[in-house]
Structures are given as structure tokens and as C-alpha cells.
């Protein structure tokens, strides 16, 4: 127990040495002071370019780009470098193409800067190292080093830029390039081969789903490794980079599914959908950001959360499987530990902002895939061992079967003898059963005929009873209807008598009304004559009033003339003037009274005219009343005579309906007696039907039992035949085995 912490200490010691102790890779001189300008200024190649607006930076740093381009510049003195020529400049593994100018002269390039005829491209994940021609390096004064950089991104990270010697250049070109490019190409080929191998295994046996998930994981990680080490691409560079980065998430999701299937875990359906949808979303995000390498890097760093989740999930379920005693999970656990350890190495470097000699994530994923391959191989070995054990057990069972066959030979002979005896007995029993079946069938046919006759009789009786019920019901309804009709006729006869009496009174009233109407008509005509006389007298009075008015007007005119003459006579005519004035007043009063009389006569004349019109209308109405009274009287007399005849007919109908009601009651009573007799007969038929049904059931039971006996005999014969056939087959089998 006291040595349990040793492996952990060794692990962290390895990490510390890997991070902080770099191997001897030649002599180095770091170029620390740089200037930069974003954009694509072609004048940057000139050593006389004014760089007053350029920004100063010290690598490692993130270089901002404009339109994908930027320029960086530095200077160094020949005497500052502590070792001799040749000099090599090392930029490390940078995701950018560039051109290099030394003292204004083009000396090297890496990748391909896009132009109208050629697209952007980069070599594999190789170290950027190039020679500074000794003839261009100034041994005195200052040397100017200028880079024209392009990357399809908004920015690009720059690490330490060094000048090294031939040994350092050889280290960069051989060791670093191999570890970060060639090695990944080899790993891609191995993973691709493993993926295709397990895909073929799955196609051969589609029920083995772990092979499918492992094939998908291996092929996806092969595409991821191939992009790291490849010098060329089939797709545009950015899209190729985005799809390759997404393959890492797809591979981890497939690995998680492999572990779930391999370790036979039960997980919720939503978790499986999560392992499908998240890589799909990550792939879509990569494609959406494929125009910018820095955006692809951001998406990749975000996708690492899902990858770390998958690794943690795989580690947990693997540890649980090992703790439960699953030995096949031990190589998986080792692979997970190595993957986590090597991945931690890369995480530490990323946190420190350093770039290691090589990124170990590829080695870690390959170790994880290798552990899967070993686990599947161990499972295949275990299955092969199980198959050998099963073969031995089969051989042992075969020997037991041989001994059992020898026992079967004796049993077969015994069974053959018994089968022969059973066949003979079965033939005799079958003949007897057949005779019994024929007799039982005849009895059942007779019982069926008898039962059918009883059913027909019962049906006929039921029809008769139903018809009798309908007749009885109809007679009863008729009797009730006749009784109600007799009552109604009595009521009608009484009503007719009452109506006749009232009609007699109405006739007398109509005669009185006609007489009164004629008297009113005569009075109206007399009134008309009187009104005509009054109208004539009113006209005479009006003429008199007009004469009085004319006389008054003349008297008034005469009085005025007399007054005028009196005025002319002076004092002698004053008395005459007084008389003339009185005569004038008397004439005025007479004219006024005559006017009033004329108005009164005019009003009387109007009222007389109204009376004449009203009397004329009254006369017309009395004429109509008199004529209507005469016609009504005639109608009433006719109705009275008809009612008298109807009363006599109603009395005769009432007597007839009473006789008919008595006859209907007698018929109903007789039908009731017939119903009671029918019910008694139906009851007896029901009893006979029950007896027939019981007899038929008994006969059917006998027939069924006899049928079962025949069937059992036939089955016995069939079993005997099968036994003989089985014995014959067994003999042939035993004879062929003995031969």
C-alpha cells in the first residue's frame, strides 16, 4: 500500500520533463523585436520602406491580418549571432503561407499565396525552416528580414522565430516534421486500415454492432490524422480543414457508442440522440466558419468540451467495467489513461502558451484506438477459446450419444413388436367403432327429424296463437270503438235536438228582426220626406232674409240722404236729422239681425244636408238588414228541417251500434277461450320440445364420444405407424452409423 503513489509521481515527473526540458536541437538565436503592418502592400519588399506607422510586437503573439495579408519586419546584426554561417530561420508550424525577403531580395517561400490562377495551399504540419543565403547576409551593418504572410483568417498565431545552425535545421526538417506530419500520415493509414477491417467484419456479421462503431471511429480519426500530415488537399483548404476537425468529434461520439455497445450498457434514448446531434451540430458549425481559419480554431476549442466529456464518460464506464471484473475492459482502461495523459500534455502547453516538440493528442487517440483493437482481439481470442471448449463438450456428448444409440436399438425392436400388436387391435377397434358410429348417426337423424317436427308444430301453434291474439285485440278494439261510437251518436243526437230547439227560437227571432227592419225602413223614408220639406222652407226663409237685408240697406241709404238734406237745412232740419239718424240705426239693426238669421238658416241647411246623407245611409243599411234577415230566415228554416231528419237518423244509428257492440263482446269472449286452449297446447308442445332437445343432446354426446373413440383409435394407429417408421429410420441410422 505504501507504494501506491509511485505511478502517479512518475506520471507527473514525465509531464514536467516533457514541458520544461527540451532536447538539444542545435544552436539558437531568437529574433525578439518585430514590426508588423496588416494588409498587402507590395512596397513592403523594399528595404527603404518607411515603417513609421508599423506596430512593434514580440513573439509569441497573435498577428492581425487585413484581407488575409500582413507584413512583419525585423533587423539583426551579423556580429549578434553567436555561431557561424550558414544561418537558417525557423518559424515553426505556422498556419500561413509566406514569402521571405532578405535585404530586399526574395530568398524563400512556404505554401502558396492565392492568386487568380492558383488557390491557397499549405504543406502538412511541418516545421517552417529555410536558409539565409550566405552571400546576401551582410557581415557588417544591419540585415533586414521581411515576411509577406497570408492566411484565410482574421489573425494568425506566431511563435518564437529563431535563427539556427545546420544541426538545428536538420532537427527541424527531420525530427519535428516527422513527429508532426509524417507520423500522423502513418497513423492515418493504420487507423484507416483498422477501420476498413472492422467495417468488413460488421458487414459479414451485422449483429455485432461494436465493430460498426469502432470502424466509424477509426475511419473518422484517420481523416483527422490525414489532414494533419497531408501536403495536398482534395477540397478547398479551409473546407478540408473544417471537415477534418469535425471528424474528431464524430470519432469520439462513435467511440462512446462503441464503449456503450461493447460493455453492454443500458442508457436512455435521449443520450444516444445527444451523441448523434452534438457532433452533427459541431460539423455544421465547422462548415459555417470555414471561411476563416481562426474561426475554425475557435470552434475546435469549443468542440474540445464535447471531446473531454466523451473521454470522461468513457473513463467512468471503463473503470466501472474493470471494477465489476470485466477483464476485456483492462486494455480499454490503459488506453483511456494514456489518452488522458497525452491529452493533458497538450492542454498544459496550451495553457502555458508554448508549442511543444510535437502535439501528443494524435498519439493519445491512437493509443485509445489501439486499446480498442486489443480489446476486440482479446474478445475474439476468448470466443475462440470458448469455441474450443464447446468443441470438446460436443465430442463428449457425441460419445454419450453413441452409447445412448445402442440402448435405442434394443428399445426400437421392442417398440416395433408393440406397434405391430397395436396395429392389429386398432384395426378391429376401428371396425367396431365405425359400426357404432353408423348406428349413432341413424339415431341422431331420427331425433333431428322428430325435433324438427316438434319445432314446426310449435311454430304453427305460435302463429295460430299470434293470429288469434291479433283477432281478439282487433275485436276488442272494434267493440270499444263501437261503444265509443254509440256514445258519440247519443251525444250527437242530443246535440242535434238541442240545436233544433235553438234553431226554432232563432227562426222566430229572425222573423221579428225582419219585421223591425221593414218598420225602420218605412220610418227612414218618412224622415226623408220631412227633411225635404224642412229644406224647402229653409230656402223660403233665406229668400225673406235677403229681402229684409235689401230693405235695410235701402233704408240706410235713405237715412243718409235725409241726414245730408237736414244738414243743408240748418236749424230747421235738426229734428228731421234726428229722425233720419234713428231710421239709420233701425236699418243697421235690421240688417244685423237679418245676417244672424241668414247664418242660422245656413247652419240649419248644412245640418239638414248631413241628416239627409245619414238618413240615406241608414235607409241603405236597413234595406241590407231586411234582405239579410229574409235570407237568414230561409236558411234557418232549411236547417231546422234537416236537423229534424238527422235527429231521427241518429236515433236509429244508436240502436244499431248497441246491437253491434253486444255481438263484438260475444266474439271477444269466445276468442279469449280459444287463447287459453292455445296456451295449454303450446305448453304441452314446449314440454315435448324439451324432451326432444334432451334426447338430441344425449344422442349428440353419444355420437361425439363415439367420434372421440374412433379418433383415438385412428391416432393410436397413426402413432403406431409413426413408431414403426421411427423404428425403421432409427435402424437405418444405426446401420449407417455402424457401417
Helices and strands as residue ranges (DSSP letters): H 6-20, E 28-30, E 34-38, G 42-45, E 55-57, E 61-64, E 69-77, G 78-80, E 87-92, E 97-102, E 105-110, E 128-132, G 134-136, E 142-150, E 155-158, E 162-164, H 166-170, I 171-176, H 177-177, I 178-182, H 183-204, H 209-229, H 237-262, H 269-288, H 293-323, H 328-352, H 361-569, G 570-573, H 574-738
